[in-house]
Amino acid sequence: MIITNRPCVLFPCKLGADGVYEVDEELCNACQLCMKLGCPSMYHTEAVFKKRHKVAIDASTCTGCSLCAQLCRPGAIVKAGTA
């Protein structure tokens, strides 16, 4: 069981049209911290940094909860359209 106070991607609830996040591939250092969240919107890309795959976010399933952006130390995860 998972208890959260944020919307889950398993339900069609969005925090708003501007709430969707994306990864700025230039800033992503492939640290994988965001992947440890277990969010189904996050996936590995073909791009590699220091032998690790960089990450991207599926905008169609992102709820805009911002948890991944809060974890991202290099600031590579930003609101869509601002990268």
Jmol script that loads the backbone (N, CA, C; Angstrom):
load data "model"
ATOM      1  N   MET A   1       0.834  -1.156   0.000  1.00  0.00           N
ATOM      2  CA  MET A   1       0.000   0.000   0.000  1.00  0.00           C
ATOM      3  C   MET A   1       0.891   1.234   0.000  1.00  0.00           C
ATOM      4  N   ILE A   2       0.505   2.211  -0.800  1.00  0.00           N
ATOM      5  CA  ILE A   2       1.205   3.490  -0.844  1.00  0.00           C
ATOM      6  C   ILE A   2       0.222   4.578  -0.448  1.00  0.00           C
ATOM      7  N   ILE A   3       0.605   5.384   0.506  1.00  0.00           N
ATOM      8  CA  ILE A   3      -0.228   6.508   0.930  1.00  0.00           C
ATOM      9  C   ILE A   3       0.487   7.781   0.538  1.00  0.00           C
ATOM     10  N   THR A   4      -0.203   8.649  -0.182  1.00  0.00           N
ATOM     11  CA  THR A   4       0.404   9.884  -0.653  1.00  0.00           C
ATOM     12  C   THR A   4      -0.589  11.032  -0.586  1.00  0.00           C
ATOM     13  N   ASN A   5      -0.076  12.223  -0.559  1.00  0.00           N
ATOM     14  CA  ASN A   5      -0.950  13.390  -0.582  1.00  0.00           C
ATOM     15  C   ASN A   5      -0.853  14.118  -1.924  1.00  0.00           C
ATOM     16  N   ARG A   6      -0.299  13.437  -2.937  1.00  0.00           N
ATOM     17  CA  ARG A   6      -0.160  13.969  -4.289  1.00  0.00           C
ATOM     18  C   ARG A   6      -0.929  13.087  -5.260  1.00  0.00           C
ATOM     19  N   PRO A   7      -1.326  13.616  -6.409  1.00  0.00           N
ATOM     20  CA  PRO A   7      -2.018  12.800  -7.407  1.00  0.00           C
ATOM     21  C   PRO A   7      -1.126  11.676  -7.917  1.00  0.00           C
ATOM     22  N   CYS A   8      -1.722  10.569  -8.254  1.00  0.00           N
ATOM     23  CA  CYS A   8      -1.004   9.411  -8.771  1.00  0.00           C
ATOM     24  C   CYS A   8      -1.251   9.306 -10.264  1.00  0.00           C
ATOM     25  N   VAL A   9      -0.256   8.851 -11.016  1.00  0.00           N
ATOM     26  CA  VAL A   9      -0.412   8.721 -12.458  1.00  0.00           C
ATOM     27  C   VAL A   9      -1.389   7.616 -12.826  1.00  0.00           C
ATOM     28  N   LEU A  10      -1.767   6.787 -11.888  1.00  0.00           N
ATOM     29  CA  LEU A  10      -2.732   5.736 -12.170  1.00  0.00           C
ATOM     30  C   LEU A  10      -4.152   6.283 -12.275  1.00  0.00           C
ATOM     31  N   PHE A  11      -4.357   7.523 -11.858  1.00  0.00           N
ATOM     32  CA  PHE A  11      -5.655   8.178 -11.963  1.00  0.00           C
ATOM     33  C   PHE A  11      -5.508   9.396 -12.868  1.00  0.00           C
ATOM     34  N   PRO A  12      -6.544   9.734 -13.620  1.00  0.00           N
ATOM     35  CA  PRO A  12      -6.428  10.821 -14.610  1.00  0.00           C
ATOM     36  C   PRO A  12      -6.489  12.235 -14.015  1.00  0.00           C
ATOM     37  N   CYS A  13      -5.958  12.439 -12.854  1.00  0.00           N
ATOM     38  CA  CYS A  13      -5.995  13.751 -12.208  1.00  0.00           C
ATOM     39  C   CYS A  13      -4.707  14.515 -12.505  1.00  0.00           C
ATOM     40  N   LYS A  14      -4.831  15.722 -13.013  1.00  0.00           N
ATOM     41  CA  LYS A  14      -3.670  16.576 -13.273  1.00  0.00           C
ATOM     42  C   LYS A  14      -3.756  17.776 -12.338  1.00  0.00           C
ATOM     43  N   LEU A  15      -2.620  18.359 -12.041  1.00  0.00           N
ATOM     44  CA  LEU A  15      -2.599  19.543 -11.199  1.00  0.00           C
ATOM     45  C   LEU A  15      -2.812  20.810 -12.008  1.00  0.00           C
ATOM     46  N   GLY A  16      -3.009  20.677 -13.280  1.00  0.00           N
ATOM     47  CA  GLY A  16      -3.199  21.822 -14.162  1.00  0.00           C
ATOM     48  C   GLY A  16      -2.363  21.666 -15.405  1.00  0.00           C
ATOM     49  N   ALA A  17      -2.724  22.371 -16.441  1.00  0.00           N
ATOM     50  CA  ALA A  17      -2.014  22.257 -17.719  1.00  0.00           C
ATOM     51  C   ALA A  17      -0.546  22.657 -17.597  1.00  0.00           C
ATOM     52  N   ASP A  18      -0.245  23.594 -16.707  1.00  0.00           N
ATOM     53  CA  ASP A  18       1.147  24.038 -16.551  1.00  0.00           C
ATOM     54  C   ASP A  18       1.911  23.197 -15.541  1.00  0.00           C
ATOM     55  N   GLY A  19       1.289  22.162 -15.002  1.00  0.00           N
ATOM     56  CA  GLY A  19       1.923  21.358 -13.974  1.00  0.00           C
ATOM     57  C   GLY A  19       2.775  20.217 -14.489  1.00  0.00           C
ATOM     58  N   VAL A  20       2.792  19.986 -15.791  1.00  0.00           N
ATOM     59  CA  VAL A  20       3.549  18.873 -16.357  1.00  0.00           C
ATOM     60  C   VAL A  20       5.040  19.213 -16.370  1.00  0.00           C
ATOM     61  N   TYR A  21       5.873  18.214 -16.078  1.00  0.00           N
ATOM     62  CA  TYR A  21       7.320  18.421 -16.018  1.00  0.00           C
ATOM     63  C   TYR A  21       8.031  17.708 -17.156  1.00  0.00           C
ATOM     64  N   GLU A  22       9.253  18.167 -17.443  1.00  0.00           N
ATOM     65  CA  GLU A  22      10.097  17.556 -18.461  1.00  0.00           C
ATOM     66  C   GLU A  22      11.545  17.624 -18.000  1.00  0.00           C
ATOM     67  N   VAL A  23      12.401  16.858 -18.673  1.00  0.00           N
ATOM     68  CA  VAL A  23      13.821  16.812 -18.323  1.00  0.00           C
ATOM     69  C   VAL A  23      14.617  17.587 -19.366  1.00  0.00           C
ATOM     70  N   ASP A  24      15.435  18.521 -18.898  1.00  0.00           N
ATOM     71  CA  ASP A  24      16.364  19.225 -19.774  1.00  0.00           C
ATOM     72  C   ASP A  24      17.563  18.299 -19.956  1.00  0.00           C
ATOM     73  N   GLU A  25      17.658  17.671 -21.123  1.00  0.00           N
ATOM     74  CA  GLU A  25      18.682  16.653 -21.352  1.00  0.00           C
ATOM     75  C   GLU A  25      20.096  17.191 -21.190  1.00  0.00           C
ATOM     76  N   GLU A  26      20.312  18.460 -21.476  1.00  0.00           N
ATOM     77  CA  GLU A  26      21.648  19.050 -21.330  1.00  0.00           C
ATOM     78  C   GLU A  26      22.087  19.098 -19.860  1.00  0.00           C
ATOM     79  N   LEU A  27      21.133  19.296 -18.951  1.00  0.00           N
ATOM     80  CA  LEU A  27      21.468  19.400 -17.528  1.00  0.00           C
ATOM     81  C   LEU A  27      21.467  18.055 -16.805  1.00  0.00           C
ATOM     82  N   CYS A  28      20.797  17.066 -17.365  1.00  0.00           N
ATOM     83  CA  CYS A  28      20.682  15.758 -16.713  1.00  0.00           C
ATOM     84  C   CYS A  28      22.053  15.082 -16.633  1.00  0.00           C
ATOM     85  N   ASN A  29      22.441  14.682 -15.415  1.00  0.00           N
ATOM     86  CA  ASN A  29      23.719  13.986 -15.241  1.00  0.00           C
ATOM     87  C   ASN A  29      23.518  12.490 -14.980  1.00  0.00           C
ATOM     88  N   ALA A  30      22.311  11.999 -15.240  1.00  0.00           N
ATOM     89  CA  ALA A  30      21.982  10.576 -15.131  1.00  0.00           C
ATOM     90  C   ALA A  30      22.255  10.005 -13.744  1.00  0.00           C
ATOM     91  N   CYS A  31      22.028  10.793 -12.715  1.00  0.00           N
ATOM     92  CA  CYS A  31      22.286  10.334 -11.347  1.00  0.00           C
ATOM     93  C   CYS A  31      21.277   9.273 -10.894  1.00  0.00           C
ATOM     94  N   GLN A  32      20.125   9.213 -11.539  1.00  0.00           N
ATOM     95  CA  GLN A  32      19.084   8.213 -11.277  1.00  0.00           C
ATOM     96  C   GLN A  32      18.297   8.443  -9.990  1.00  0.00           C
ATOM     97  N   LEU A  33      18.470   9.567  -9.300  1.00  0.00           N
ATOM     98  CA  LEU A  33      17.692   9.824  -8.088  1.00  0.00           C
ATOM     99  C   LEU A  33      16.204   9.875  -8.384  1.00  0.00           C
ATOM    100  N   CYS A  34      15.835  10.491  -9.481  1.00  0.00           N
ATOM    101  CA  CYS A  34      14.415  10.599  -9.833  1.00  0.00           C
ATOM    102  C   CYS A  34      13.808   9.235 -10.136  1.00  0.00           C
ATOM    103  N   MET A  35      14.584   8.332 -10.687  1.00  0.00           N
ATOM    104  CA  MET A  35      14.085   6.999 -11.008  1.00  0.00           C
ATOM    105  C   MET A  35      13.776   6.186  -9.762  1.00  0.00           C
ATOM    106  N   LYS A  36      14.403   6.524  -8.653  1.00  0.00           N
ATOM    107  CA  LYS A  36      14.155   5.811  -7.406  1.00  0.00           C
ATOM    108  C   LYS A  36      12.767   6.097  -6.845  1.00  0.00           C
ATOM    109  N   LEU A  37      12.092   7.121  -7.367  1.00  0.00           N
ATOM    110  CA  LEU A  37      10.723   7.408  -6.946  1.00  0.00           C
ATOM    111  C   LEU A  37       9.758   6.312  -7.376  1.00  0.00           C
ATOM    112  N   GLY A  38      10.078   5.660  -8.488  1.00  0.00           N
ATOM    113  CA  GLY A  38       9.186   4.627  -9.003  1.00  0.00           C
ATOM    114  C   GLY A  38       8.018   5.185  -9.793  1.00  0.00           C
ATOM    115  N   CYS A  39       8.123   6.408 -10.228  1.00  0.00           N
ATOM    116  CA  CYS A  39       7.050   7.041 -11.001  1.00  0.00           C
ATOM    117  C   CYS A  39       6.968   6.400 -12.386  1.00  0.00           C
ATOM    118  N   PRO A  40       5.792   5.941 -12.796  1.00  0.00           N
ATOM    119  CA  PRO A  40       5.669   5.318 -14.107  1.00  0.00           C
ATOM    120  C   PRO A  40       5.799   6.289 -15.274  1.00  0.00           C
ATOM    121  N   SER A  41       5.817   7.579 -15.018  1.00  0.00           N
ATOM    122  CA  SER A  41       5.994   8.567 -16.083  1.00  0.00           C
ATOM    123  C   SER A  41       7.456   8.730 -16.473  1.00  0.00           C
ATOM    124  N   MET A  42       8.362   8.268 -15.653  1.00  0.00           N
ATOM    125  CA  MET A  42       9.784   8.436 -15.909  1.00  0.00           C
ATOM    126  C   MET A  42      10.336   7.206 -16.624  1.00  0.00           C
ATOM    127  N   TYR A  43      11.204   7.458 -17.600  1.00  0.00           N
ATOM    128  CA  TYR A  43      11.803   6.355 -18.343  1.00  0.00           C
ATOM    129  C   TYR A  43      13.214   6.733 -18.790  1.00  0.00           C
ATOM    130  N   HIS A  44      14.024   5.715 -19.085  1.00  0.00           N
ATOM    131  CA  HIS A  44      15.391   5.933 -19.559  1.00  0.00           C
ATOM    132  C   HIS A  44      15.387   6.245 -21.048  1.00  0.00           C
ATOM    133  N   THR A  45      16.289   7.114 -21.466  1.00  0.00           N
ATOM    134  CA  THR A  45      16.446   7.448 -22.878  1.00  0.00           C
ATOM    135  C   THR A  45      17.691   6.762 -23.417  1.00  0.00           C
ATOM    136  N   GLU A  46      17.949   6.950 -24.689  1.00  0.00           N
ATOM    137  CA  GLU A  46      19.152   6.400 -25.309  1.00  0.00           C
ATOM    138  C   GLU A  46      20.389   7.223 -24.965  1.00  0.00           C
ATOM    139  N   ALA A  47      20.194   8.483 -24.556  1.00  0.00           N
ATOM    140  CA  ALA A  47      21.318   9.354 -24.211  1.00  0.00           C
ATOM    141  C   ALA A  47      22.018   8.823 -22.963  1.00  0.00           C
ATOM    142  N   VAL A  48      23.355   8.898 -22.970  1.00  0.00           N
ATOM    143  CA  VAL A  48      24.155   8.342 -21.877  1.00  0.00           C
ATOM    144  C   VAL A  48      25.100   9.412 -21.337  1.00  0.00           C
ATOM    145  N   PHE A  49      25.302   9.397 -20.024  1.00  0.00           N
ATOM    146  CA  PHE A  49      26.273  10.261 -19.356  1.00  0.00           C
ATOM    147  C   PHE A  49      27.025   9.379 -18.370  1.00  0.00           C
ATOM    148  N   LYS A  50      28.319   9.276 -18.510  1.00  0.00           N
ATOM    149  CA  LYS A  50      29.160   8.436 -17.654  1.00  0.00           C
ATOM    150  C   LYS A  50      28.611   7.013 -17.537  1.00  0.00           C
ATOM    151  N   LYS A  51      28.284   6.429 -18.669  1.00  0.00           N
ATOM    152  CA  LYS A  51      27.810   5.048 -18.790  1.00  0.00           C
ATOM    153  C   LYS A  51      26.451   4.790 -18.141  1.00  0.00           C
ATOM    154  N   ARG A  52      25.698   5.860 -17.821  1.00  0.00           N
ATOM    155  CA  ARG A  52      24.347   5.702 -17.285  1.00  0.00           C
ATOM    156  C   ARG A  52      23.369   6.385 -18.235  1.00  0.00           C
ATOM    157  N   HIS A  53      22.201   5.813 -18.388  1.00  0.00           N
ATOM    158  CA  HIS A  53      21.193   6.404 -19.265  1.00  0.00           C
ATOM    159  C   HIS A  53      20.533   7.604 -18.612  1.00  0.00           C
ATOM    160  N   LYS A  54      20.330   8.638 -19.416  1.00  0.00           N
ATOM    161  CA  LYS A  54      19.609   9.810 -18.944  1.00  0.00           C
ATOM    162  C   LYS A  54      18.124   9.482 -18.871  1.00  0.00           C
ATOM    163  N   VAL A  55      17.349  10.372 -18.288  1.00  0.00           N
ATOM    164  CA  VAL A  55      15.945  10.139 -17.996  1.00  0.00           C
ATOM    165  C   VAL A  55      15.067  11.128 -18.749  1.00  0.00           C
ATOM    166  N   ALA A  56      13.847  10.719 -19.048  1.00  0.00           N
ATOM    167  CA  ALA A  56      12.850  11.603 -19.638  1.00  0.00           C
ATOM    168  C   ALA A  56      11.524  11.354 -18.923  1.00  0.00           C
ATOM    169  N   ILE A  57      10.567  12.253 -19.157  1.00  0.00           N
ATOM    170  CA  ILE A  57       9.248  12.159 -18.523  1.00  0.00           C
ATOM    171  C   ILE A  57       8.182  12.098 -19.609  1.00  0.00           C
ATOM    172  N   ASP A  58       7.266  11.152 -19.491  1.00  0.00           N
ATOM    173  CA  ASP A  58       6.139  11.039 -20.413  1.00  0.00           C
ATOM    174  C   ASP A  58       5.094  12.082 -20.006  1.00  0.00           C
ATOM    175  N   ALA A  59       4.961  13.119 -20.807  1.00  0.00           N
ATOM    176  CA  ALA A  59       4.054  14.231 -20.487  1.00  0.00           C
ATOM    177  C   ALA A  59       2.595  13.803 -20.435  1.00  0.00           C
ATOM    178  N   SER A  60       2.240  12.756 -21.150  1.00  0.00           N
ATOM    179  CA  SER A  60       0.834  12.337 -21.167  1.00  0.00           C
ATOM    180  C   SER A  60       0.400  11.684 -19.855  1.00  0.00           C
ATOM    181  N   THR A  61       1.360  11.194 -19.066  1.00  0.00           N
ATOM    182  CA  THR A  61       1.005  10.574 -17.795  1.00  0.00           C
ATOM    183  C   THR A  61       1.501  11.350 -16.574  1.00  0.00           C
ATOM    184  N   CYS A  62       2.306  12.377 -16.783  1.00  0.00           N
ATOM    185  CA  CYS A  62       2.819  13.196 -15.672  1.00  0.00           C
ATOM    186  C   CYS A  62       1.672  13.961 -15.024  1.00  0.00           C
ATOM    187  N   THR A  63       1.565  13.864 -13.695  1.00  0.00           N
ATOM    188  CA  THR A  63       0.508  14.580 -12.975  1.00  0.00           C
ATOM    189  C   THR A  63       0.965  15.952 -12.490  1.00  0.00           C
ATOM    190  N   GLY A  64       2.256  16.221 -12.578  1.00  0.00           N
ATOM    191  CA  GLY A  64       2.764  17.507 -12.132  1.00  0.00           C
ATOM    192  C   GLY A  64       2.959  17.592 -10.635  1.00  0.00           C
ATOM    193  N   CYS A  65       3.175  16.467  -9.982  1.00  0.00           N
ATOM    194  CA  CYS A  65       3.318  16.466  -8.522  1.00  0.00           C
ATOM    195  C   CYS A  65       4.597  17.156  -8.057  1.00  0.00           C
ATOM    196  N   SER A  66       5.590  17.268  -8.912  1.00  0.00           N
ATOM    197  CA  SER A  66       6.872  17.951  -8.674  1.00  0.00           C
ATOM    198  C   SER A  66       7.849  17.195  -7.777  1.00  0.00           C
ATOM    199  N   LEU A  67       7.550  15.976  -7.385  1.00  0.00           N
ATOM    200  CA  LEU A  67       8.470  15.226  -6.527  1.00  0.00           C
ATOM    201  C   LEU A  67       9.806  14.989  -7.217  1.00  0.00           C
ATOM    202  N   CYS A  68       9.771  14.664  -8.502  1.00  0.00           N
ATOM    203  CA  CYS A  68      11.018  14.422  -9.237  1.00  0.00           C
ATOM    204  C   CYS A  68      11.846  15.701  -9.330  1.00  0.00           C
ATOM    205  N   ALA A  69      11.187  16.829  -9.540  1.00  0.00           N
ATOM    206  CA  ALA A  69      11.895  18.112  -9.632  1.00  0.00           C
ATOM    207  C   ALA A  69      12.538  18.476  -8.297  1.00  0.00           C
ATOM    208  N   GLN A  70      11.886  18.116  -7.211  1.00  0.00           N
ATOM    209  CA  GLN A  70      12.444  18.403  -5.892  1.00  0.00           C
ATOM    210  C   GLN A  70      13.681  17.558  -5.609  1.00  0.00           C
ATOM    211  N   LEU A  71      13.741  16.353  -6.163  1.00  0.00           N
ATOM    212  CA  LEU A  71      14.899  15.475  -5.972  1.00  0.00           C
ATOM    213  C   LEU A  71      16.074  15.812  -6.872  1.00  0.00           C
ATOM    214  N   CYS A  72      15.805  16.428  -8.002  1.00  0.00           N
ATOM    215  CA  CYS A  72      16.827  16.641  -9.024  1.00  0.00           C
ATOM    216  C   CYS A  72      17.841  17.700  -8.596  1.00  0.00           C
ATOM    217  N   ARG A  73      19.039  17.238  -8.218  1.00  0.00           N
ATOM    218  CA  ARG A  73      20.088  18.156  -7.743  1.00  0.00           C
ATOM    219  C   ARG A  73      20.610  19.106  -8.820  1.00  0.00           C
ATOM    220  N   PRO A  74      20.801  18.630 -10.068  1.00  0.00           N
ATOM    221  CA  PRO A  74      21.301  19.571 -11.074  1.00  0.00           C
ATOM    222  C   PRO A  74      20.222  20.495 -11.654  1.00  0.00           C
ATOM    223  N   GLY A  75      18.971  20.324 -11.229  1.00  0.00           N
ATOM    224  CA  GLY A  75      17.898  21.183 -11.719  1.00  0.00           C
ATOM    225  C   GLY A  75      17.486  20.874 -13.140  1.00  0.00           C
ATOM    226  N   ALA A  76      17.639  19.623 -13.559  1.00  0.00           N
ATOM    227  CA  ALA A  76      17.319  19.232 -14.929  1.00  0.00           C
ATOM    228  C   ALA A  76      15.830  19.009 -15.139  1.00  0.00           C
ATOM    229  N   ILE A  77      15.063  18.812 -14.087  1.00  0.00           N
ATOM    230  CA  ILE A  77      13.631  18.594 -14.218  1.00  0.00           C
ATOM    231  C   ILE A  77      12.925  19.911 -13.948  1.00  0.00           C
ATOM    232  N   VAL A  78      12.239  20.389 -14.977  1.00  0.00           N
ATOM    233  CA  VAL A  78      11.569  21.697 -14.920  1.00  0.00           C
ATOM    234  C   VAL A  78      10.165  21.573 -15.486  1.00  0.00           C
ATOM    235  N   LYS A  79       9.341  22.604 -15.242  1.00  0.00           N
ATOM    236  CA  LYS A  79       8.003  22.615 -15.837  1.00  0.00           C
ATOM    237  C   LYS A  79       8.134  22.638 -17.346  1.00  0.00           C
ATOM    238  N   ALA A  80       7.261  21.927 -18.013  1.00  0.00           N
ATOM    239  CA  ALA A  80       7.296  21.824 -19.472  1.00  0.00           C
ATOM    240  C   ALA A  80       7.212  23.213 -20.094  1.00  0.00           C
ATOM    241  N   GLY A  81       8.063  23.408 -21.096  1.00  0.00           N
ATOM    242  CA  GLY A  81       8.075  24.682 -21.799  1.00  0.00           C
ATOM    243  C   GLY A  81       9.083  25.677 -21.271  1.00  0.00           C
ATOM    244  N   THR A  82       9.736  25.355 -20.149  1.00  0.00           N
ATOM    245  CA  THR A  82      10.712  26.273 -19.579  1.00  0.00           C
ATOM    246  C   THR A  82      12.151  25.829 -19.832  1.00  0.00           C
ATOM    247  N   ALA A  83      12.322  24.645 -20.391  1.00  0.00           N
ATOM    248  CA  ALA A  83      13.676  24.124 -20.630  1.00  0.00           C
ATOM    249  C   ALA A  83      14.287  24.765 -21.869  1.00  0.00           C
TER     250      ALA A  83
END
end "model"
wireframe off; spacefill off
backbone 0.3
color backbone group
